[in-house]
Amino acid sequence: MTQRRGWRLAAQLAIFGAVGAASFALALRLHLPDYFAQPGRAAKFWTWVERASWGLALISTALAWVSNRQSNRLAEPHTLQPMQPDEARRPGSIEIPSDNPDGKTIRGRDKLVKELAKPFSWRYRHRERVLVLHGLGGGGKTATAAVFAHLMRDKGAQVWWVSASSDAQLQSGLRQVLYHLGAPQAEVDRAWAGVTSASDLLWRCLAEQKSKWLLVLDNVDDPSILASADAKVADGTGWLRNPPTRDGLVLVTSREGSPRRWAPWCRLQPLSRLSLSDATEVLIDYSDGQGGSRQDAERLADRLGRLPLALKLAGSYISDAAETPVAGAVAGFGSYCEALDAGRVDILDNQVDGTESEASKSRETITQTWNLSIELLERRGLVYVRRLIHLLAKFSDAPVPYSMLLEVEVLAYHPLFKGINPEDLVRHLKSLSHVGLIDLESDNSGSGAQSVARISFLYMHPLVRDVSRAADTDNERLTALAAGLLAVAANNEGFDSATDPAQWPVWQFLAPHAIFFAVELASTAQPDPRLVAALGPTASLTAKALRVIGHLWVAEVLLLTALEFMKHGTTSFDRTTKLDLRHELAIVLIDQGRANEASVHLAEIQQEVSAGGADVAFLLSVRHEAAIVMIDRGDLDNAEREFRGILSDARLAGLPDDDRNILGVQLELALVLIKKEEWGPAEALLKKLIERSTNAFGENSELTVTANLRLGRLYRETEDFMKALKYLESSLSAAQAVYLPDSPLMLAIRHEYAITLKAAGSKREARSELEDVVEACIRVLGEDHPSTQASIRALNELK
């Protein structure tokens, strides 16, 4: 479309130029007859007119070509690797929400989308490059922004979508943006630790981009969340700044439209109400044409304030009621409008002078449609529906994996859901979906060649969640139930699942809810001890999973937050959970290359355990991590002594030889023996370990894969390259079936494989592999991580 417009402009300029030249010539001919009477003057003059016309045509063509080139820059390929489908709408995801996920078209926003795109065109290049799309809740801001984001991505722009409904989600999303921008892990870690400015790092990386980009900050209802500490948004020192080049654009969606809350370099773009015609079409779309005459549809659309969310709820209600009629239910547009008029609900949010604000009107409208939908389902005998929607609203503003969280046996035991069975639960969820209060979806993605069982999850619009929470009369009981269900789900998955990469999708769904409850509890002056006791182990298990996935920073934040709210614990069970949280924190620090910090935690844990007693397996695990710190420091003799002592004490405690902890200690002992060049004992230990681990946990387990890796290293150092490559290829093949290509374990195997190729004389292949490994290590682990430095040294030796 842009190209056609450019060439059309060229044709118009050429025509106008020719007409203008001819008109000018005619005027001269009429006013200067004596001049043209001289010999040769007329021919010269018409030659000049012809040349002028051609010149104007060429100039206009060149201008059109430049304009098209500027527009087509959006279509140039970019280097950002597309996210896999299973990453979309995941915790921490920066992928655009699925456009029109329910199959309905977004009406009445075409002109607005074109307006948003203008700063990317040459003509409007001097416009503000921060756009604030503001309007009522439920007005379609996110849907409009998603359509615009998809349009920009289809034209080749890099697009990052970040939810800013909470500070935790904002920071998690912007951290993901930095990873996509290629920021070194070490720099990101320093920024998030407060050593350097995270917002400065983000904008430095954005300024270095050579292609068009769009950053969407969705649901920024409190603009101050984007400002730096003790500053205003207008200062431009926080997360929101004026893009330094014409290649970038920031789109913010917010309910806040006051210029005082934003900056002068922000362009406020109001989201106006839908026209009556468009609103009517939306209502008819959702009702599947079941509601009656268009005149009644227009009256109802106007009564609903032409608010897209309200139109969806009302239309879905009418469609569902027509499909399954029930006595007393509202039938059709006219009846629905009359029901709204007769059943006015108290306003939730008035202005100071008592008059209704636009926001309060939208809240009231959603509340009314919410109530009518709930009442319809209750008339059908769905007795748990009101309590169920209240319960779902207690979870985080993230996909809710109800197939894991809504444990029927737990619900049926609770007084509010007494007697509910699986069939009841499914019927209630489907009914809530039919009337538009929730959206049901499913996911069967996995990592590598494996996939987990299908995960069913649901979405709830933030405004529906707000209304549901406001209408809740059992707040404390339902909050406790929601936290308990999360704890049951995490414990059902268990430790083995938390450390199994094949189960990553499961924990990616559970993680945001664990973080949400942890933050809620940590910010509460006196949290309910029952919630503390339930959510402490949940945080520990979730952090284990996040660590294995590779989200070390998120795991660290969750653990520190959990330790904060665990201060309110009072029982011996709480003490055990605190120790487990600190132990997991030490492991996360070791994986980040922060062995000195980890050793402090481990020493304090050992001191506390020695004073008050603890589970033998736990104590052995703490000693195991402390010995790993000794390896990192090069204290091999003491590390070997400690590992052998752990094995001896484990046998005295009656732990079996194929216990996971025992095999893990043997794996680290083998590494010590390799470093001490005790080849024979190390080889015998690793071969026995591979056999036991394969029998107990399979060839794809982390233990088996790492044991093959260590044996490959042993043969490489003893210059038996054929055997080394054999075991490394076995390790690589087994890991590829489960682990992602850039996971820390895969990078360790690829590093060892590359330097073995180098030692065997295949230097060209080794160099190519090491270049990829170094790039991935910098991105995933950071430039200062010991593993990254080892790969860099190996690559420099080849160069």
C-alpha positions, 0 to 999 in steps of 0.5 A: 500500500505504501509503495503504491501511494509513493508511485502515485505521488510521483505520477501526480507530480509529473502530471502537475509539472507538465501541466504547469510548464504548458500553462506557463508556455501558453501564458508567455505565448499570449503575452509576448507575441513579438518574442516568438515571432523571431526565427528559432525562438519558438523551437528553443522555447518548446525544447526548454518546456520539454526538458523542464517537464522531464526534469520535474518527472525525474525529480518526482520519481526520485522523491518517490523512490527515496520515500519507498526506500524509507518505508521499505526499511521496515521490511528489511530482515533483522537478526532477532531470532523468532521465539518458538511457539511454545514460548509465547505468552509464557512467564517472562515472555516478550512475544506479542499476544496472539492477535484475535485469539477468539477468532473475532475481528477488531473493529473500528481501530484501522485508522488508529493503527495507521496513526500509530504507524506514522512515526515510522514513515519519512513524512512523520519522522519528526513526530514523538517516538513515545506513544501512550495509548490511553483509555478505559479498562476493557476498551481494547487498548491491548488488543489494538496494540497487539494488532499494531505490533503484529503489523510492525513485525510483519513489516520486519521490525523487531518487536518486544512485548512487555507486561507492566501490570506489576514491577516484577513482570516489568523487570522480568520482561525488560530483562528478556529484552536485554537478552534478545538485544545480546546484552552480556549476562554479566552486565545484566546481572550487575545491573539487576544487582544494583551495581550499575543502572539497568535502565541505562543498559537497556537504552544503550543496547536499544540505541545500538540497534541498526534496524527498526524496533518497537517496544510495547509496555502494556498495562502501565496504569501507574506511570511512576513504575517506569521512572527511576528512584526519586525521579519523575517519568519526564526526567527520562532517566528510568525505563521510559525514555525518548528513543535516540534515533528514528529507528525506534518507537515505544508504545505504552498502553495505560488507563492514565491519560493525564499529561502531568503524569507523562513527559513532554516527549510522549504523544498521548493517543486516546482510545476513543469509544467505538462508533455505534455501527462498529460496536453493534457489529462487535456485539453481533459477532459475539452473539453469533447473530442470535440476539434479534434485530439490529435495532435492538443490537444498536440499543444494547451496544449503546447501553453498554457504552460501546466498551469492547469487553462489555460487548464481548461478555454480553454477546457471549451471554446471548449466544450461550443462552440461545444455545442452551435455553433456561427458565429466567435467562435473558434472551436477546438484545432487547431483554438484555438491555432491559435487565441492565436497566432493572438491575443497576449495581452500585458504582465501584469508583466515583469521582470526589464530587460524587459524579461518575467518572468514565472509569467508574462507568466502565467498571459499573458496566463490566460489573453488571454484565459480570453479574448477569452472566453469573446469574445465568449460570447459577440458574442452570444449576452451576452452584459453585460458579460464583465461588469458582470465578472468585477463586480464579481471580486470586491467582496472578495476572498470568495464564492459570494452569487449572489442570494442575492447580484445581485439584478436585480432591482438595476443592471437594474437601473445602467447605466452599466447594464441598461435594464438587467432582471432576465433571462438575469442575469441567462443566463450570469452567466450560460455562464460564468460557462460553459466557466470555468470563474466561478463555480456555486454552491448552498447551502440549509443548515440551523441550527437545524431543520430549513433551509433557502431558497437555497442560490446560490453562485459562486467561482472565481479563484484568478488569474481569479479575478486578470485578471478581475480587471486588465482589468477593465475600470470602476473601481470606478463605479463598486466598488461603485455598488458592495458596494451598492449591498452588502448594499441592500442585508444586508438591505433586510435581515434586523434586524430581519434576523440578529438576527434570528439563522435560517438565520445564513447561509445567514450572513455567506456568506455576512460577508466576503464581509462586512469585505473585504469592511470595511478593504478596506475603513479603509485603504484608505486615503480618501474613497468615502463618498458614500461608507462610507454611504452605508457600515456603516449600512451593517457593523452594521447589519453583526455584529449583525448577527455575535454576534448571531451566536457566532462569538463575536471576528469577530463582534468586529473586524468588528465594530472597523474597521467600526468605523475607516472608518466612521471617514470620514463620514460627514452627519447626517446619518453618525452620526446615523450609528456611534452611532448604531455601538458603541451601537452594540459594547457595546452589543458585549462587554457585551456578552463577559463578559466585562461589564466595557468596555461596560459601557464606550461606553454606557455612551458616547453614552447617552451623545452624544444622549442627546446633539444632539438628537436621535430616541426614540427607539434607546435611550431606547435600549441604556438605556436597555443595561446600565441597564443590566450592572447594573445587572452584577454589582449587583446594582439591585435597580437601575437596576429595577428603570431604567427598569421601567423608560424605560417601562414608557417612551416607553409607552409615546412614543406610542410603542405597548405592543408586541414591541420586545424592550418592551418585552426585557426590561420586560424579564430583569426586571423579572430577577431583580425581581427573583434576589430580590426574589420577586417571585409573581410579577416575575412569573406573568410578565414572564407568560404574557411575554411568551404569548405575545412573543409566539403570536408575534414571535413564540415559537422558538424565543429568547424572548420566549425561554429565558422567559421559561428559567427564569420561570424555574429558578424561580420555581427552586429557590422556590423549585417547581422542577416539574414545573421548569423541565417542563418549562426548558424542554419546553425551551430546546425543542424549542431552539433545533429546531433553535440553535446550541448545543454550542450556548450561549443560549443553554448552559444557558438552559443546565446549569439551567437544570443541577442545577435543576436536582441537586436540585431535587436529580438527582445528577448523571444525573446533574453531567454528564450534567454539565461536558458537559456544563463546557467543552462547556462553556470553549471552547465557552465562555472562562474559565473566563466568568461569565457563565463558572465560575458558571457552574464550581462552580456547578460541584465542589459542586457535586464532 
